[in-house]
Amino acid sequence: MNESQQDYDLLIIGGGINGAGIAADAAGRGLKVLLCEKSDLASGTSWASTKLIHGGLRYLENYEFRLVRKSLQEREILTAAAPHLIRPLAIQIPQLPHSRNAMLLRAGLFLYDNLARRKLYKSSSSIRFAPDNPLNPAIRHGFQYWDGAADDTRLVVVNALQAARHGASVMTRTECVNLEAGPDGWRATLQGKQRITVNSRAVVNAAGPWVNKILGRTSREQAVLPMRLVKGSHIVVPRLYEGEQAYLLQHVDGRVIFVIPYLNKFTLIGTTEEEFSGDLDQVKISTAEISYLIAMINLYFRKSVLHSEVVNSFAGVRPLIEEEGESATRVSRDYWLDLESMPQPLLTIYGGKLTTYRLLAEEAVDMLATIFPALRPAWTRQAKLPGGDFDIVENLFQEMVQRHAWLGAELIGRWLRSYGTLSYDILQSATSLAELGQHFGHNLYQQEVDYLCQQEWARVAEDILWRRSKLGYFFSAAETATLSRYLQQTQQSV
Ligand SMILES: Cc1cc2nc3c(=O)[nH]c(=O)nc-3n(C[C@H](O)[C@H](O)[C@H](O)COP(=O)(O)OP(=O)(O)OC[C@H]3O[C@@H](n4cnc5c(N)ncnc54)[C@H](O)[C@@H]3O)c2cc1C
């Protein structure tokens, strides 16, 4: 066995949005950070979200005003920090006879508009649906409000990049298999290609739904907080309607389903809610969940969807804090940070939302100030995320079209939406498509693949096609195999 040993201030276990966000915050405050992820970045819950940076209109029904307010504040902060990855999305709420009372909805939307200061998001309104709209003709009126549509996996990656820019080490495909308390901190065994041991003054357990599994691997006595694992699934179908608006559909069971235009050619539909007790590494949508989502579409839209039209599906598990007697829908989506100082400092992250990751990270690192007295002040509230150092994506698009028209509008559009100004790191000095190297299909060139491997920790085709980009929706099996062969060859030659 090849064992080596290194020392860190902070070991963070889990490269989802919360782990990556904490790594960025802590590294920027001067700590020597190691982020380890057993699979790829964003391969857990963070890749299976509805992709909304939202206040959570529905949480107002549960009187979670504090959570909604802070989420709305974060919506503004994150949209300014990563305008390439998060954009305002109009969401329409069609009203059917079983829907929530219109007066109550109007009051809820008024609160939603006013709970936090808004700069980047418009206010809500009542709407009448035009006769040519895509909804069932019985639906005449409803409401419209605004939230953020995000690229969830890239949000995780840019946080890991931010951490690395501040000196953090990021190790993917590296599992923390053991944690032992020593006299000056923790001794962690990490299993990647090699098995290594690292010493860390403190540890953050940001393993999402695996959080209690990590606690089971530590020498500690405190009881774990009971978790409620709730599976949520989505389906993707060919584009259901023209227009950029999303819909929030109300089910007779009280749940809400989002219908969101996705990648120009598709519509994303979700989510369900099912108690989960299976293998966390094998989370899949069930046929019953697909039927549930399709039934909602067929109730609300003119165009109906068949099971055979589902082009993709994905499912994730929400790690919620158990609230006895509450239904899955009503259990809070807020987070809880638990810092134990004995036998050594261990901070465990329970719950949370994509939307609140930055604030969660800031609070988590603030809590560590007792252990690291020289910690620098919080800094992420005003900081741009990598690639987000511009104001208006359309201006960036025009600039790139003028300077590099040979890239073509489609490629420029995809790059800017995924990478923002990091697109220039991919482009480097290339002046023609031929100079971008091997073409793998669908405008994916060697220079982008090399950038993703060298700068963004991509290793296998899936990392590139599903988490660094969404080109997986367009790649054939043969194209994926060619990309995999290229990756194997380049990794052998490193
Ligand atoms: C269906 C669904 C829809 C959602 N939609 C939204 C939404 O629209 N907006 C929103 O704000 N929130 C949403 N959420 C919530 C949000 O997705 C989660 O709160 C968030 O992604 C949790 O991130 P995390 O980093 O805590 O966990 P994860 O993303 O699960 O990350 C934990 C990581 O830890 C790794 N890990 C586990 N064990 C180890 C180990 N021993 N060593 C190393 N690594 C390990 C895992 O591989 C994983 O990558 C949704 C959640 C679900 C399930």
The ligand as an SDF file (V2000), in Angstrom:
LIG
                    3D

 53 58  0  0  0  0  0  0  0  0999 V2000
  -35.2910   16.3200   -6.0030 C   0  0  0  0  0  0  0  0  0  0  0  0
  -34.6270   17.4940   -5.3850 C   0  0  0  0  0  0  0  0  0  0  0  0
  -34.8450   18.7680   -5.9010 C   0  0  0  0  0  0  0  0  0  0  0  0
  -34.2210   19.8680   -5.3100 C   0  0  0  0  0  0  0  0  0  0  0  0
  -34.3960   21.0850   -5.8650 N   0  0  0  0  0  0  0  0  0  0  0  0
  -33.8110   22.1690   -5.3280 C   0  0  0  0  0  0  0  0  0  0  0  0
  -33.9430   23.4400   -5.9400 C   0  0  0  0  0  0  0  0  0  0  0  0
  -34.5320   23.5800   -7.0070 O   0  0  0  0  0  0  0  0  0  0  0  0
  -33.3710   24.4890   -5.3200 N   0  0  0  0  0  0  0  0  0  0  0  0
  -32.6720   24.3750   -4.1540 C   0  0  0  0  0  0  0  0  0  0  0  0
  -32.2320   25.3840   -3.6390 O   0  0  0  0  0  0  0  0  0  0  0  0
  -32.4840   23.1630   -3.5740 N   0  0  0  0  0  0  0  0  0  0  0  0
  -33.0220   22.0610   -4.1410 C   0  0  0  0  0  0  0  0  0  0  0  0
  -32.8370   20.8240   -3.5940 N   0  0  0  0  0  0  0  0  0  0  0  0
  -31.9720   20.6970   -2.4180 C   0  0  0  0  0  0  0  0  0  0  0  0
  -30.4990   20.6460   -2.8360 C   0  0  0  0  0  0  0  0  0  0  0  0
  -30.3280   19.9270   -4.0300 O   0  0  0  0  0  0  0  0  0  0  0  0
  -29.6760   20.0000   -1.7360 C   0  0  0  0  0  0  0  0  0  0  0  0
  -29.9390   20.6430   -0.5360 O   0  0  0  0  0  0  0  0  0  0  0  0
  -28.1870   20.1220   -1.9700 C   0  0  0  0  0  0  0  0  0  0  0  0
  -27.8450   19.6900   -3.2640 O   0  0  0  0  0  0  0  0  0  0  0  0
  -27.4350   19.3180   -0.9380 C   0  0  0  0  0  0  0  0  0  0  0  0
  -26.0750   19.4610   -1.2000 O   0  0  0  0  0  0  0  0  0  0  0  0
  -25.0100   18.7460   -0.2850 P   0  0  0  0  0  0  0  0  0  0  0  0
  -23.6900   19.2780   -0.6910 O   0  0  0  0  0  0  0  0  0  0  0  0
  -25.3760   18.8730    1.1470 O   0  0  0  0  0  0  0  0  0  0  0  0
  -25.1670   17.1880   -0.6140 O   0  0  0  0  0  0  0  0  0  0  0  0
  -24.7130   16.3550   -1.8920 P   0  0  0  0  0  0  0  0  0  0  0  0
  -24.8550   17.0950   -3.1540 O   0  0  0  0  0  0  0  0  0  0  0  0
  -25.3880   15.0390   -1.8120 O   0  0  0  0  0  0  0  0  0  0  0  0
  -23.1570   16.1750   -1.6510 O   0  0  0  0  0  0  0  0  0  0  0  0
  -22.6260   15.2680   -0.7180 C   0  0  0  0  0  0  0  0  0  0  0  0
  -21.4170   14.6230   -1.3630 C   0  0  0  0  0  0  0  0  0  0  0  0
  -20.7060   13.8610   -0.3910 O   0  0  0  0  0  0  0  0  0  0  0  0
  -20.0740   12.8000   -1.0670 C   0  0  0  0  0  0  0  0  0  0  0  0
  -19.6580   11.7990   -0.0870 N   0  0  0  0  0  0  0  0  0  0  0  0
  -20.4660   10.9950    0.6430 C   0  0  0  0  0  0  0  0  0  0  0  0
  -19.7260   10.2090    1.4440 N   0  0  0  0  0  0  0  0  0  0  0  0
  -18.4180   10.5370    1.2300 C   0  0  0  0  0  0  0  0  0  0  0  0
  -17.1730   10.0650    1.7500 C   0  0  0  0  0  0  0  0  0  0  0  0
  -17.1180    9.0960    2.6750 N   0  0  0  0  0  0  0  0  0  0  0  0
  -16.0130   10.6100    1.2840 N   0  0  0  0  0  0  0  0  0  0  0  0
  -16.0420   11.6060    0.3360 C   0  0  0  0  0  0  0  0  0  0  0  0
  -17.2020   12.0630   -0.1900 N   0  0  0  0  0  0  0  0  0  0  0  0
  -18.3810   11.5520    0.2560 C   0  0  0  0  0  0  0  0  0  0  0  0
  -21.1410   12.3300   -2.0460 C   0  0  0  0  0  0  0  0  0  0  0  0
  -20.5930   11.5880   -3.1360 O   0  0  0  0  0  0  0  0  0  0  0  0
  -21.7730   13.6540   -2.4880 C   0  0  0  0  0  0  0  0  0  0  0  0
  -21.2450   14.1320   -3.7160 O   0  0  0  0  0  0  0  0  0  0  0  0
  -33.4120   19.7020   -4.1740 C   0  0  0  0  0  0  0  0  0  0  0  0
  -33.1860   18.4140   -3.6590 C   0  0  0  0  0  0  0  0  0  0  0  0
  -33.7710   17.3200   -4.2740 C   0  0  0  0  0  0  0  0  0  0  0  0
  -33.4920   15.9510   -3.7700 C   0  0  0  0  0  0  0  0  0  0  0  0
  1  2  1  0
  2  3  1  0
  2 52  2  0
  3  4  2  0
  4  5  1  0
  4 50  1  0
  5  6  2  0
  6  7  1  0
  6 13  1  0
  7  8  2  0
  7  9  1  0
  9 10  1  0
 10 11  2  0
 10 12  1  0
 12 13  2  0
 13 14  1  0
 14 15  1  0
 14 50  1  0
 15 16  1  0
 16 17  1  0
 16 18  1  0
 18 19  1  0
 18 20  1  0
 20 21  1  0
 20 22  1  0
 22 23  1  0
 23 24  1  0
 24 25  2  0
 24 26  1  0
 24 27  1  0
 27 28  1  0
 28 29  2  0
 28 30  1  0
 28 31  1  0
 31 32  1  0
 32 33  1  0
 33 34  1  0
 33 48  1  0
 34 35  1  0
 35 36  1  0
 35 46  1  0
 36 37  1  0
 36 45  1  0
 37 38  2  0
 38 39  1  0
 39 40  1  0
 39 45  2  0
 40 41  1  0
 40 42  2  0
 42 43  1  0
 43 44  2  0
 44 45  1  0
 46 47  1  0
 46 48  1  0
 48 49  1  0
 50 51  2  0
 51 52  1  0
 52 53  1  0
M  END
$$$$
